[in-house]
């Protein structure tokens, strides 16, 4: 059903097929969290992965330190901010799923020693 956009579905499927089964994932999209079949990061008993945006990632690096993958749904108005965040921290997007005016989903593999 059209509850989810194709690009979000594609991102979840890509994660399921192209990352290790035991890999940990921090994401802000429930659909990706559910269908990627990854181990989700939880903080203080709450699924923090649904409650962050680019600002939060920049302000709270502890959220994503030690996590294997970051899959961030970025609204169109925050794309530039996201790209700055990625560049400033020397991160690399390994996959980007473009949803046009809806925004995008970017997948970053984080190094184990970050």
PyMOL commands that set and color helices and strands:
alter all, ss='L'
color gray80, all
select helices_A, chain A and resi 6-18+30-35+48-50+54-59+61-63+76-88+100-102
alter helices_A, ss='H'
color red, helices_A
select strands_A, chain A and resi 24-27+39-40+69-75+93-98+103-109
alter strands_A, ss='S'
color yellow, strands_A
deselect
rebuild
show_as cartoon
